Amino acid sequence: MAPPLEAHAAAGLRIVRTARIAPAPPAGEPALTEQALPLTFMDVLWLSAPPVERVFFYRLRPGDGDVDAVLSRLEESLSRALHTFYPLAGRVGATPGEANRYELLYKPGDGVAFTVAEHDGAGVGVDELATDELRELAKITPFVPKLPKGGAVLALQATVLPPKRRGLALGVTVHHSACDGVGSTHFLHTWAAACAGDRAMPKPPVMDRTLIRDRNNMLDVFVSPTNEAKELFTAPVAGKLLATFTLSRELLQGVKDAVAGEAARRSVPAPRCTSLVATYGLMWLCFRRAIAGGGEAEPRHDDGLAHLVFAIDHRSRLEPRIPDRYFGNCVGPGFAAVPIKELAAAGATVADGVFAACAAVAAAIDEAVRGEPGYWERWLERIVEACRDESPFSVAGSTRFCVYGMDFGFGRPAKVEIVSVAKTGAMSVAEERSGSGGIEAGIALPPEQMDTFRSSLAEAIAWLSSSSQCN
């Protein structure tokens, strides 16, 4: 057993043990040998970015057995899942003998840090944590494991919670250079199926990194010491509040109708406003208004633009097509930009803001999906442009990851959080956990800005409701 990792300082949190879990082959199969996966240009883009941190909150049911037995099953099944996803037990580092090249290397004996902890403090039971209401970020970060030093790409932590040790927080930290959200959640669904033992295992991942071909020497550009985009979005963390907003199917339809109506009023073609576009546009609008009125003056920008950056999965769009189960990064940025005055100026109406934001998001998706040369050639330039925005907005997660289907044999999660949005200034998105077709959006902001954000969202919802009743 390895010595415990450095733990977050938190009242009531006790680290029980930290083990290194190595991949274990199925009975009769040979052990893994040393294997290296080269990082592609889509991987190295994330080398300096903060890792993605998720926490899954569970309520154990009466028939789920003792929590210690649950922890034992999690640990045992992890070794089997890691045999399929062996790179996650490896380390990212420089490729020997090659300048400015990196690889994800697995060696026999490598493993993933799996920490077991307990929390008995007041106000941190599963019922207080698995909620959409405002929570202090500092109450959730203790359940997020830190990546061990030396290039580790995955760390896990299971924390037993009150009441009566029937709550469980499963923290997952993944370095984005190893894989994108498709790959990391594919691993988690595989681990969950192995732990539950009562369902078919997902098909294995495709590890062939040669499928991703370099474009316009972007690999060299992204690993260059002068690359201004090495530090992606970073934001202060201290003192932030975390909240989740559930946007119902009906609300999102109201956004779509409002965008179509405003397009008709302006006699312009209506943008393609999907539920995701409606979510991005509405939350972006409220974020910019929160920044403008939440205790800080709206910063001045040379170009006068607000920026939103979100991931586009290119697996089905590259030639040749990349398999859906490709393990690695196969996402590119979608860039949306709109004049700040159309979102946050005192005279901007909800109709103006919603239309401007959704139209910009729809145009960004269309550009990325078409994948014309200009889209690829301007990646670096536009990432730098967005990073120079003092208040950029970005998106983490996806409704396609089915995070609320992550059942390890003790039920679906009561709540899923992407905690790392506090470090990146991003918004998290996931499918609505009730299965009603809505979208959950999470955001972390300082208290005054959170108050303004909530007020802006309430104003927008009220306007959308009154607008739909008039139609």
C-alpha positions in Angstrom: 0.0 0.0 0.0 1.4 3.4 -1.0 1.5 6.2 1.5 -1.5 8.5 1.6 -1.6 11.3 -1.0 -1.7 14.9 0.2 -5.3 15.5 1.3 -7.3 18.7 1.2 -7.5 20.4 4.6 -11.1 19.9 5.6 -12.7 19.6 9.0 -14.0 16.1 9.6 -12.2 14.5 6.6 -10.1 11.5 7.4 -8.0 9.6 4.9 -8.3 5.9 5.6 -5.9 4.5 3.0 -4.5 5.1 -0.4 -3.7 2.1 -2.6 -2.1 1.9 -6.0 -4.4 -0.2 -8.2 -2.7 -1.9 -11.1 -4.4 -3.3 -14.2 -5.2 -7.0 -13.7 -5.7 -9.3 -16.7 -8.7 -11.7 -16.9 -8.0 -15.2 -15.9 -5.8 -17.0 -18.4 -4.6 -13.8 -20.2 -1.0 -12.6 -20.0 0.0 -9.5 -18.0 0.4 -6.2 -19.9 3.7 -5.3 -21.3 5.2 -1.8 -21.6 3.3 0.3 -24.1 3.5 4.0 -25.2 0.9 6.1 -26.9 2.2 9.2 -28.7 0.3 12.4 -27.9 -1.3 14.0 -31.0 -1.8 17.7 -31.6 -5.2 17.3 -30.1 -3.7 15.9 -26.9 -0.7 18.2 -26.4 -3.1 21.2 -26.5 -4.1 20.2 -22.9 -0.7 19.5 -21.4 -0.8 22.7 -19.3 -4.5 22.8 -18.6 -6.0 21.9 -15.2 -7.3 18.4 -15.0 -11.0 17.6 -15.2 -12.5 17.0 -11.7 -15.8 15.2 -11.2 -17.6 14.1 -8.1 -20.5 11.6 -8.2 -22.7 11.6 -5.1 -24.6 8.4 -4.2 -27.1 7.4 -1.6 -26.7 3.7 -0.7 -29.9 1.8 -0.6 -30.9 -0.7 2.2 -30.1 -3.7 -0.1 -26.7 -2.4 -1.2 -24.9 -4.0 1.7 -22.3 -2.6 4.1 -20.3 0.4 2.8 -17.0 -1.4 3.3 -18.2 -4.2 1.0 -19.1 -1.6 -1.6 -15.6 0.0 -1.3 -14.1 -3.5 -1.7 -16.1 -4.1 -4.9 -15.1 -0.7 -6.3 -11.4 -1.4 -5.7 -11.4 -5.0 -7.1 -13.4 -4.0 -10.2 -11.1 -1.0 -10.9 -8.2 -3.3 -11.6 -10.2 -5.2 -14.2 -11.4 -2.0 -15.9 -7.9 -0.6 -15.9 -6.7 -3.7 -17.9 -8.9 -2.4 -20.8 -7.9 1.2 -20.2 -4.3 0.6 -19.3 -3.0 4.1 -20.4 -4.9 5.6 -17.5 -2.5 3.8 -15.2 0.5 5.3 -17.0 2.3 8.6 -17.0 2.6 11.5 -19.5 6.1 12.6 -20.2 8.6 13.6 -22.9 9.3 11.0 -25.6 12.9 9.8 -25.2 15.2 10.8 -28.0 12.7 13.2 -29.6 12.5 17.0 -29.2 9.1 18.5 -28.3 7.3 15.2 -28.4 5.3 13.6 -25.6 3.8 10.2 -24.9 1.5 8.4 -22.5 3.6 5.5 -21.2 2.4 2.5 -19.3 5.0 0.2 -17.6 4.3 -3.0 -15.7 3.8 -2.1 -12.1 2.1 1.2 -12.8 -1.2 1.9 -11.1 -3.8 4.4 -10.2 -4.1 6.1 -6.8 -7.3 5.0 -5.2 -8.0 6.8 -1.9 -10.6 5.8 0.7 -11.7 8.6 3.1 -14.5 9.3 5.6 -16.2 12.5 6.5 -18.2 13.0 9.7 -18.4 16.8 9.8 -21.7 18.8 10.1 -23.3 20.1 7.0 -21.5 17.8 4.6 -23.8 14.8 4.5 -24.9 13.5 1.1 -28.3 15.2 1.5 -26.6 18.6 1.8 -24.2 18.0 -1.0 -26.4 16.3 -3.6 -28.5 19.4 -4.3 -28.9 22.1 -6.9 -28.9 24.8 -4.3 -26.0 27.1 -3.6 -23.1 25.4 -1.8 -19.7 26.6 -0.8 -17.2 25.2 -3.2 -14.8 24.6 -0.3 -17.3 21.9 1.0 -17.0 19.9 -2.1 -13.3 20.2 -3.1 -12.2 17.8 -0.3 -13.8 14.9 -2.3 -11.6 15.6 -5.3 -8.3 13.6 -5.4 -5.1 15.3 -6.5 -3.1 13.7 -9.3 0.2 12.2 -7.9 3.3 14.0 -9.1 5.3 12.5 -12.0 2.8 12.7 -14.9 -0.1 10.6 -13.5 -3.3 11.1 -15.5 -5.9 9.5 -13.2 -6.7 9.6 -9.5 -9.8 8.3 -7.7 -11.2 8.9 -4.2 -14.2 7.3 -2.5 -15.4 9.2 0.6 -18.0 7.8 3.0 -20.5 10.4 4.0 -23.2 10.8 6.6 -25.9 10.1 7.5 -25.0 6.7 9.1 -22.3 6.1 6.4 -24.9 5.6 3.7 -23.6 8.4 1.5 -20.7 8.0 -0.9 -18.8 10.7 -2.9 -16.8 9.2 -5.8 -14.2 11.8 -6.9 -12.5 11.4 -10.3 -9.6 13.5 -11.6 -8.4 13.0 -15.2 -5.7 14.9 -17.0 -7.2 16.1 -20.3 -4.0 15.3 -22.2 -4.7 11.6 -21.8 -8.2 11.6 -23.3 -11.3 13.7 -23.8 -14.7 13.3 -22.1 -15.8 10.5 -24.4 -12.8 8.5 -23.4 -12.9 9.2 -19.6 -16.7 8.5 -19.3 -16.2 5.3 -21.5 -13.8 4.2 -18.8 -16.2 5.1 -16.0 -19.0 3.2 -17.6 -16.7 0.2 -18.0 -15.7 0.3 -14.4 -19.3 0.7 -13.3 -20.4 -2.4 -15.3 -17.5 -4.4 -13.9 -18.4 -3.4 -10.4 -22.1 -4.1 -10.8 -21.4 -7.4 -12.5 -25.0 -7.7 -13.8 -24.8 -6.2 -17.2 -22.8 -6.5 -20.5 -19.5 -4.7 -20.5 -19.1 -1.8 -23.0 -17.0 -2.6 -26.0 -13.3 -1.9 -25.5 -11.7 1.4 -26.6 -9.6 1.9 -29.7 -6.1 2.9 -28.8 -4.5 3.6 -32.2 -3.2 7.2 -32.0 -2.0 7.1 -35.6 -5.7 7.7 -36.6 -5.2 11.4 -35.7 -3.1 13.0 -38.4 -1.3 16.3 -37.8 -2.7 19.4 -39.5 -0.7 22.4 -40.6 2.1 21.4 -38.2 -0.2 22.1 -35.3 1.7 19.6 -33.1 4.8 21.7 -33.3 2.8 24.9 -32.7 1.1 23.6 -29.6 4.3 22.3 -28.0 6.3 25.5 -28.8 7.7 27.3 -25.8 6.2 30.5 -27.2 2.7 29.2 -27.5 0.5 31.7 -25.9 -2.4 29.2 -25.6 -0.5 26.9 -23.3 -2.4 28.3 -20.3 -6.0 27.9 -21.2 -8.7 29.5 -19.1 -7.8 29.9 -15.5 -9.8 31.6 -12.8 -9.5 32.4 -9.1 -11.2 29.7 -6.9 -11.3 31.0 -3.4 -14.7 32.0 -2.0 -16.8 30.8 -4.9 -20.3 29.3 -4.7 -21.4 26.4 -6.8 -24.9 26.0 -8.1 -26.8 23.8 -10.6 -29.6 25.1 -12.8 -32.0 22.7 -14.4 -33.2 24.0 -17.7 -36.4 22.1 -18.5 -37.4 20.9 -22.0 -40.2 23.5 -21.9 -37.8 26.3 -21.0 -35.4 25.4 -23.8 -38.3 25.3 -26.2 -39.2 28.8 -25.1 -35.6 29.9 -25.9 -35.9 28.3 -29.4 -39.2 30.0 -30.0 -37.9 33.3 -28.8 -34.9 33.1 -31.2 -37.1 32.2 -34.1 -39.5 35.0 -33.3 -36.7 37.6 -33.1 -35.2 36.3 -36.4 -38.7 36.8 -38.0 -38.9 40.3 -36.5 -35.5 41.2 -37.9 -36.3 39.5 -41.3 -33.2 37.4 -41.1 -32.8 33.6 -41.4 -33.4 31.9 -38.0 -30.2 30.2 -36.6 -30.4 26.4 -36.0 -31.3 26.5 -32.3 -31.0 23.1 -30.7 -31.5 22.5 -27.0 -27.7 22.7 -26.5 -27.5 25.9 -28.4 -30.3 27.3 -26.3 -28.5 26.2 -23.1 -25.2 27.7 -24.1 -26.8 31.0 -25.3 -29.0 31.5 -22.2 -26.3 30.7 -19.7 -23.7 32.8 -21.6 -26.0 35.8 -21.6 -26.6 35.5 -17.8 -22.9 35.0 -17.2 -21.9 38.2 -19.0 -24.6 40.1 -17.1 -23.3 38.7 -13.8 -19.8 39.8 -14.7 -21.0 43.2 -15.6 -23.2 43.8 -12.5 -21.9 41.4 -9.8 -19.7 43.6 -7.8 -17.1 44.4 -10.5 -17.2 46.8 -13.4 -17.4 45.2 -16.8 -13.7 45.0 -18.0 -12.8 46.9 -21.1 -11.7 44.9 -24.1 -9.8 46.1 -27.1 -12.1 44.2 -29.5 -15.3 44.7 -27.5 -16.2 41.0 -27.8 -17.4 38.4 -25.4 -16.1 34.9 -26.1 -17.5 31.4 -25.6 -15.4 28.3 -26.3 -16.8 24.8 -26.3 -15.8 21.4 -27.5 -16.8 19.8 -30.8 -16.4 16.1 -31.1 -14.7 15.4 -34.5 -14.8 11.6 -34.5 -17.5 11.5 -37.2 -16.1 14.5 -39.1 -12.5 13.6 -39.9 -11.4 11.7 -43.0 -11.0 8.8 -42.5 -13.7 8.7 -39.8 -12.4 8.1 -36.3 -14.1 5.3 -34.4 -16.6 6.3 -31.8 -14.6 4.4 -29.2 -11.3 6.1 -30.0 -9.4 6.7 -26.7 -7.6 10.0 -26.8 -8.5 13.6 -27.6 -10.6 14.0 -30.7 -12.3 17.3 -29.9 -11.7 20.8 -31.3 -12.9 24.1 -30.1 -16.0 25.9 -31.2 -15.5 29.7 -31.1 -18.4 32.0 -30.5 -18.0 35.8 -30.2 -20.5 38.6 -29.9 -20.2 42.3 -29.0 -20.4 42.7 -25.2 -22.9 45.5 -25.6 -25.5 43.1 -27.2 -25.3 40.9 -24.0 -24.5 43.1 -21.0 -25.2 46.7 -21.9 -27.8 48.5 -19.8 -30.2 48.8 -22.7 -29.9 45.3 -24.1 -33.2 43.4 -23.8 -33.5 39.7 -23.0 -34.7 39.2 -26.6 -31.7 40.9 -28.0 -29.3 39.0 -25.8 -30.8 35.6 -26.3 -30.8 36.0 -30.0 -27.3 37.4 -30.2 -25.9 34.6 -28.0 -27.7 31.7 -29.6 -27.0 33.0 -33.2 -23.2 33.2 -32.3 -23.2 29.7 -30.8 -25.1 28.2 -33.8 -22.7 29.9 -36.2 -19.7 28.5 -34.3 -21.1 25.0 -34.4 -21.8 25.3 -38.1 -18.2 26.5 -38.8 -16.6 23.6 -36.8 -18.9 21.0 -38.3 -18.0 22.1 -41.9 -14.4 21.8 -40.9 -13.1 24.1 -43.7 -9.4 24.9 -43.8 -9.8 28.3 -42.1 -11.3 26.6 -39.0 -8.2 24.5 -38.5 -5.7 27.2 -39.5 -7.0 29.7 -36.9 -7.2 27.5 -33.8 -4.2 29.0 -32.1 -5.1 32.5 -33.0 -8.6 32.3 -31.8 -7.8 30.4 -28.6 -5.3 33.2 -27.7 -8.0 35.8 -28.6 -10.5 34.2 -26.3 -7.9 33.9 -23.5 -7.2 37.6 -23.7 -10.9 38.2 -22.9 -10.8 39.0 -19.2 -14.0 37.1 -18.7 -14.1 34.2 -21.2 -16.7 31.5 -20.9 -16.3 27.9 -21.7 -18.1 24.6 -21.4 -17.2 21.3 -19.7 -19.1 18.1 -20.0 -21.7 16.9 -22.4 -25.3 15.6 -22.4 -24.0 12.7 -24.4 -21.8 11.3 -21.6 -24.8 9.9 -19.6 -23.2 10.6 -16.3 -26.4 9.9 -14.5 -26.3 6.4 -15.9 -23.1 5.7 -13.9 -24.5 2.8 -11.8 -21.8 0.8 -10.0 -24.4 -1.6 -8.6 -25.7 0.7 -5.9 -28.0 2.9 -7.9 -27.7 5.9 -10.1 -25.9 9.0 -8.8 -28.0 11.5 -6.8 -25.9 14.3 -8.2 -22.9 14.8 -10.4 -20.6 17.9 -10.2 -17.7 19.0 -12.4 -15.8 20.8 -9.7 -13.0 22.0 -12.0 -15.3 24.6 -13.6 -14.3 26.8 -10.6 -10.7 26.7 -11.9 -11.5 27.3 -15.5 -14.4 29.7 -15.3 -16.5 27.2 -17.3 -20.0 26.0 -17.2 -20.7 22.3 -16.7 -23.4 20.5 -18.7 -25.1 17.2 -18.3 -28.4 15.5 -19.1 -31.2 16.2 -16.7 -31.1 13.5 -14.1 -34.9 13.0 -14.1 -34.7 11.9 -17.7 -37.3 14.5 -18.7 -35.2 15.9 -21.6 -33.9 19.0 -20.0 -30.2 20.0 -19.4 -28.4 20.6 -16.1 -25.9 23.5 -16.1 -23.5 24.1 -13.3 -21.5 27.2 -12.6 -19.2 28.6 -9.9 -19.0 32.3 -9.1 -18.2 34.6 -6.3 -21.3 35.4 -4.1 -22.2 38.8 -5.6 -21.8 37.6 -9.1 -23.8 34.5 -8.3 -26.6 36.7 -7.0 -26.6 38.7 -10.2 -26.5 35.5 -12.3 -29.5 34.0 -10.6 -31.4 37.3 -10.9 -30.5 37.5 -14.6 -31.6 33.9 -15.2 -34.9 34.5 -13.3 -35.5 37.6 -15.4 -34.9 35.7 -18.6 -37.2 32.8 -17.5 -39.9 35.2 -16.6 -39.6 37.0 -19.9 -39.6 33.7 -21.8 -42.7 32.5 -19.9 -44.6 35.8 -20.6 -43.5 35.8 -24.2 -44.7 32.2 -24.8 -48.1 33.1 -23.3 -48.5 36.0 -25.7 -47.8 33.9 -28.7 
